[in-house]
Amino acid sequence: PRVSIEVLNYRPFYIYGEVNRAGSYPFVSGLTIRRAVVIAGGFTRRARREPVILIREREKGVEKIDSELDVAVLPGDIIEIPRRLF
């Protein structure tokens, strides 16, 4: 016998901070931070574009990672777009 498994629904990803529409969005395959920002309506005028903060749950606990825009997003990830100073 052969068994195949197909994931129907992934956990959403979350994005907040200096984006136009912060919130929870459905995860799609091939998602990067850059695409997540576009889904959330783009950066605000005050956004610091890089590095952004990627918060990811690991077996050892929550990990905060300074990331570039082309880093892959996983289901359940939280993306924080910080405010620039000037």
Secondary structure, 3 states (H helix, E strand, C coil): CCCCCCCCCCCCEEEEECECCCEEECCCCCCEHHHHHHHCCCECCCECCCCEEEEEEECCEEEEEEECCCCECCCCCEEEECECCC
